[in-house]
């Protein structure tokens, strides 16, 4: 089994795949955020995935993670994000 770092290296060579939308309009980062896979989100960000991409429905990886209650991922995607009373604020 290849090491995660080798896998990241190979994936980094194909950033266009990370940031392009799938048939459902979601990027790989959005799918990982929706699934609550913090370790995958972290690897994708390290490899250069763009958290500001918007799906066809107007969602971002941050808004998706927030809607599913994955606040650790919200903070990972945007360190300036703060949660207050269930609402998402940016400084």
Backbone as ProteinMPNN parsed JSONL, in Angstrom:
{"seq_chain_A": "XXXXXXXXXXXXXXXXXXXXXXXXXXXXXXXXXXXXXXXXXXXXXXXXXXXXXXXXXXXXXXXXXXXXXXXXXXXXXXXXXXXXXXXXXXX", "coords_chain_A": {"N_chain_A": [[0.85, -1.189, 0.0], [0.623, 2.201, -0.903], [2.269, 4.999, 0.655], [0.578, 7.598, 2.531], [1.703, 10.07, 1.961], [2.943, 9.767, -0.493], [0.698, 9.292, -2.003], [-0.541, 11.8, -1.717], [1.325, 13.326, -3.101], [1.044, 12.388, -5.726], [-1.621, 13.093, -6.133], [-1.439, 15.852, -5.911], [-0.265, 16.551, -8.242], [-2.34, 16.617, -9.934], [-4.142, 18.817, -9.588], [-6.268, 19.994, -10.866], [-8.221, 18.072, -10.927], [-9.033, 17.999, -8.269], [-10.293, 20.445, -7.894], [-12.285, 20.566, -9.748], [-15.72, 20.199, -10.554], [-17.829, 17.433, -9.871], [-20.277, 15.231, -11.435], [-22.447, 15.807, -9.847], [-22.011, 18.391, -9.104], [-20.325, 18.842, -6.991], [-17.108, 19.278, -5.494], [-14.203, 17.249, -4.746], [-13.327, 17.984, -2.227], [-15.656, 19.086, -1.116], [-17.245, 16.795, -0.933], [-15.771, 15.28, 0.917], [-15.989, 16.999, 3.106], [-18.747, 16.908, 3.548], [-18.993, 14.301, 4.347], [-17.737, 14.314, 6.723], [-15.059, 13.746, 7.007], [-12.396, 14.575, 8.374], [-9.609, 14.097, 8.278], [-9.186, 13.554, 5.591], [-10.032, 15.944, 4.449], [-8.047, 17.61, 5.499], [-5.758, 16.563, 4.202], [-6.459, 17.083, 1.529], [-6.544, 19.889, 1.524], [-3.865, 20.421, 2.099], [-2.788, 19.526, -0.235], [-3.631, 21.412, -1.983], [-6.344, 21.894, -2.599], [-9.159, 23.942, -3.301], [-10.966, 25.706, -1.045], [-12.842, 27.654, -1.523], [-14.415, 27.176, -3.699], [-17.587, 26.954, -5.349], [-20.572, 25.1, -5.351], [-23.011, 23.904, -7.779], [-25.347, 24.436, -6.56], [-24.85, 26.576, -4.987], [-23.349, 26.115, -2.698], [-20.538, 25.856, -0.459], [-17.557, 24.101, 0.62], [-17.266, 24.774, 3.277], [-19.857, 25.687, 4.034], [-21.253, 23.338, 3.668], [-20.029, 21.556, 5.499], [-20.719, 22.908, 7.831], [-23.533, 22.72, 7.766], [-23.897, 20.029, 8.257], [-22.935, 19.834, 10.775], [-20.225, 19.504, 11.273], [-18.078, 20.957, 12.825], [-15.38, 21.037, 13.404], [-14.235, 20.665, 10.942], [-15.172, 22.945, 9.659], [-13.692, 24.902, 11.014], [-11.171, 24.102, 10.197], [-11.253, 24.58, 7.452], [-11.636, 27.296, 7.356], [-9.873, 29.183, 9.27], [-10.56, 31.614, 10.418], [-13.193, 31.44, 10.985], [-15.953, 31.627, 13.206], [-18.157, 30.177, 15.517], [-21.277, 30.993, 16.76], [-23.993, 30.654, 18.713], [-24.945, 28.745, 16.915], [-24.662, 29.944, 14.486], [-22.572, 30.918, 11.753], [-19.744, 32.893, 11.705], [-17.371, 35.157, 10.281], [-14.185, 36.569, 10.854]], "CA_chain_A": [[0.0, 0.0, 0.0], [1.455, 3.405, -0.948], [2.158, 5.876, 1.822], [-0.319, 8.739, 2.291], [2.459, 11.184, 1.407], [3.1, 9.473, -1.92], [-0.626, 9.514, -2.568], [-0.709, 13.252, -1.804], [2.195, 13.807, -4.156], [0.403, 12.058, -6.999], [-2.838, 13.893, -6.25], [-1.075, 17.254, -6.085], [0.055, 16.737, -9.65], [-3.6, 16.721, -10.673], [-5.013, 19.739, -8.85], [-7.495, 20.285, -11.614], [-9.22, 17.084, -10.517], [-9.545, 18.382, -6.951], [-11.106, 21.65, -7.927], [-13.361, 20.49, -10.728], [-16.964, 19.643, -10.009], [-18.294, 16.142, -10.363], [-21.6, 15.29, -12.066], [-23.41, 16.383, -8.906], [-21.637, 19.774, -8.822], [-19.476, 18.902, -5.806], [-15.691, 18.941, -5.613], [-13.782, 16.195, -3.821], [-13.285, 18.605, -0.904], [-17.04, 19.191, -0.64], [-17.692, 15.447, -0.577], [-15.085, 14.932, 2.164], [-16.587, 17.826, 4.165], [-20.096, 16.387, 3.808], [-18.859, 13.001, 5.008], [-17.105, 14.506, 8.023], [-13.733, 13.122, 6.965], [-11.445, 15.65, 8.667], [-8.255, 13.757, 7.827], [-9.174, 13.692, 4.131], [-10.085, 17.396, 4.203], [-6.714, 18.133, 5.799], [-4.864, 16.155, 3.115], [-6.834, 17.802, 0.308], [-6.101, 21.273, 1.677], [-2.402, 20.407, 1.983], [-2.468, 19.282, -1.642], [-4.006, 22.576, -2.763], [-7.764, 22.04, -2.919], [-9.668, 25.298, -3.109], [-12.194, 25.683, -0.242], [-13.781, 28.716, -1.918], [-15.235, 26.741, -4.846], [-19.026, 26.954, -5.083], [-21.296, 24.068, -6.105], [-24.092, 24.396, -8.622], [-26.444, 24.858, -5.676], [-24.395, 27.716, -4.2], [-22.726, 25.682, -1.452], [-19.09, 25.686, -0.383], [-17.186, 23.039, 1.564], [-17.526, 25.306, 4.618], [-21.299, 25.68, 4.311], [-21.678, 21.938, 3.745], [-19.573, 21.038, 6.797], [-21.541, 23.561, 8.865], [-24.904, 22.198, 7.75], [-23.876, 18.683, 8.839], [-22.454, 19.915, 12.152], [-18.807, 19.149, 11.376], [-17.483, 22.248, 13.126], [-13.923, 20.919, 13.328], [-13.902, 20.864, 9.526], [-15.42, 24.367, 9.387], [-12.525, 25.642, 11.507], [-10.034, 23.72, 9.366], [-11.422, 25.225, 6.155], [-11.521, 28.742, 7.531], [-9.455, 29.444, 10.648], [-11.18, 32.831, 10.951], [-14.614, 31.189, 11.248], [-16.378, 31.48, 14.594], [-19.545, 29.753, 15.671], [-21.934, 31.635, 17.89], [-25.413, 30.362, 18.669], [-25.251, 27.946, 15.74], [-24.417, 30.718, 13.273], [-21.178, 30.964, 11.318], [-19.246, 34.249, 11.516], [-15.979, 35.265, 9.853], [-13.578, 37.825, 11.292]], "C_chain_A": [[0.889, 1.243, 0.0], [1.241, 4.266, 0.292], [1.206, 7.032, 1.495], [0.41, 9.916, 1.655], [2.714, 10.994, -0.09], [1.778, 9.722, -2.636], [-0.885, 11.009, -2.736], [0.122, 13.831, -2.945], [1.575, 13.57, -5.53], [-0.83, 12.927, -7.202], [-2.518, 15.357, -6.501], [-0.727, 17.555, -7.535], [-1.204, 16.932, -10.493], [-4.591, 17.621, -9.951], [-6.308, 20.036, -9.573], [-8.597, 19.307, -11.241], [-9.841, 17.448, -9.179], [-10.573, 19.491, -7.054], [-12.19, 21.641, -8.99], [-14.562, 19.793, -10.109], [-17.28, 18.3, -10.658], [-19.67, 16.319, -11.002], [-22.648, 15.941, -11.163], [-23.067, 17.822, -8.513], [-20.709, 19.942, -7.637], [-18.03, 18.57, -6.148], [-15.386, 17.82, -4.622], [-13.762, 16.738, -2.392], [-14.689, 18.728, -0.314], [-17.569, 17.832, -0.183], [-17.059, 15.02, 0.746], [-15.672, 15.719, 3.336], [-17.97, 17.31, 4.538], [-20.053, 15.065, 4.568], [-18.208, 13.123, 6.384], [-15.722, 13.894, 8.118], [-12.648, 14.184, 7.127], [-10.045, 15.337, 8.156], [-8.132, 13.89, 6.313], [-9.204, 15.171, 3.76], [-8.703, 18.004, 4.412], [-5.728, 17.793, 4.684], [-5.175, 16.919, 1.827], [-6.394, 19.263, 0.364], [-4.59, 21.37, 1.513], [-1.971, 20.231, 0.531], [-2.921, 20.422, -2.549], [-5.461, 22.696, -3.173], [-8.25, 23.426, -2.53], [-10.984, 25.273, -2.323], [-13.221, 26.738, -0.647], [-14.643, 28.337, -3.117], [-16.699, 26.633, -4.438], [-19.696, 25.901, -5.967], [-22.38, 24.709, -6.96], [-25.259, 24.908, -7.79], [-26.04, 26.003, -4.758], [-23.747, 27.359, -2.881], [-21.21, 25.645, -1.58], [-18.804, 24.536, 0.58], [-17.479, 23.493, 2.999], [-19.016, 25.24, 4.95], [-21.827, 24.256, 4.438], [-21.285, 21.342, 5.098], [-20.413, 21.626, 7.926], [-22.935, 22.963, 8.921], [-24.988, 20.791, 8.329], [-23.334, 18.666, 10.262], [-21.012, 19.49, 12.353], [-17.987, 20.42, 11.6], [-15.96, 22.203, 13.147], [-13.457, 21.148, 11.889], [-14.131, 22.321, 9.13], [-14.201, 25.177, 9.807], [-11.278, 25.331, 10.679], [-10.076, 24.457, 8.022], [-11.265, 26.731, 6.236], [-11.166, 29.04, 8.977], [-10.089, 30.688, 11.25], [-12.656, 32.636, 11.27], [-14.858, 31.026, 12.745], [-17.826, 31.05, 14.589], [-20.116, 30.419, 16.909], [-23.435, 31.377, 17.754], [-25.834, 29.577, 17.434], [-25.059, 28.676, 14.411], [-22.922, 30.81, 13.004], [-20.804, 32.401, 11.038], [-17.783, 34.202, 11.085], [-15.425, 36.589, 10.309], [-12.81, 38.468, 10.174]], "O_chain_A": [[1.811, 1.34, 0.81], [0.168, 4.258, 0.895], [1.044, 7.4, 0.332], [-0.187, 10.679, 0.895], [2.701, 11.958, -0.855], [1.744, 10.287, -3.729], [-1.389, 11.441, -3.773], [-0.331, 14.72, -3.665], [1.585, 14.453, -6.388], [-1.066, 13.439, -8.297], [-3.246, 16.035, -7.227], [-0.88, 18.686, -7.996], [-1.124, 17.366, -11.642], [-5.739, 17.238, -9.727], [-7.332, 20.301, -8.942], [-9.774, 19.667, -11.238], [-11.035, 17.235, -8.968], [-11.599, 19.468, -6.375], [-12.938, 22.61, -9.119], [-14.427, 18.917, -9.255], [-17.022, 18.082, -11.841], [-20.17, 17.44, -11.096], [-23.608, 16.546, -11.641], [-23.754, 18.413, -7.679], [-20.337, 21.067, -7.302], [-17.755, 17.702, -6.977], [-16.21, 17.488, -3.77], [-14.137, 16.035, -1.454], [-14.877, 18.491, 0.879], [-18.256, 17.736, 0.834], [-17.74, 14.457, 1.603], [-15.836, 15.179, 4.43], [-18.325, 17.28, 5.716], [-20.961, 14.749, 5.337], [-18.136, 12.144, 7.127], [-15.266, 13.559, 9.211], [-12.056, 14.635, 6.147], [-9.362, 16.228, 7.651], [-7.084, 14.296, 5.809], [-8.482, 15.602, 2.861], [-8.243, 18.813, 3.606], [-4.946, 18.648, 4.268], [-4.264, 17.349, 1.119], [-5.926, 19.812, -0.634], [-4.089, 22.29, 0.867], [-0.921, 20.726, 0.12], [-2.635, 20.411, -3.747], [-5.788, 23.526, -4.021], [-7.796, 24.002, -1.542], [-12.012, 24.865, -2.864], [-14.352, 26.715, -0.162], [-15.518, 29.108, -3.511], [-17.007, 26.261, -3.306], [-19.43, 25.817, -7.166], [-22.629, 25.911, -6.87], [-26.06, 25.716, -8.26], [-26.79, 26.367, -3.853], [-23.607, 28.224, -2.016], [-20.669, 25.432, -2.665], [-19.703, 24.056, 1.27], [-17.891, 22.689, 3.835], [-19.392, 24.786, 6.031], [-22.74, 23.996, 5.222], [-22.101, 20.704, 5.763], [-20.776, 20.921, 8.868], [-23.465, 22.722, 10.006], [-26.036, 20.395, 8.839], [-23.275, 17.609, 10.892], [-20.61, 19.152, 13.466], [-17.297, 20.899, 10.699], [-15.312, 23.227, 12.929], [-12.411, 21.753, 11.655], [-13.361, 22.873, 8.344], [-13.729, 26.034, 9.06], [-10.428, 26.199, 10.485], [-9.043, 24.903, 7.522], [-10.81, 27.366, 5.284], [-12.053, 29.141, 9.824], [-10.152, 30.811, 12.473], [-13.308, 33.554, 11.768], [-14.085, 30.381, 13.453], [-18.621, 31.498, 13.764], [-19.502, 30.404, 17.976], [-24.067, 31.825, 16.798], [-26.959, 29.728, 16.958], [-25.266, 28.101, 13.342], [-22.111, 30.781, 13.93], [-21.455, 33.069, 10.235], [-17.044, 33.303, 11.486], [-16.083, 37.621, 10.181], [-12.229, 39.537, 10.359]]}, "name": "protein", "num_of_chains": 1, "seq": "XXXXXXXXXXXXXXXXXXXXXXXXXXXXXXXXXXXXXXXXXXXXXXXXXXXXXXXXXXXXXXXXXXXXXXXXXXXXXXXXXXXXXXXXXXX"}
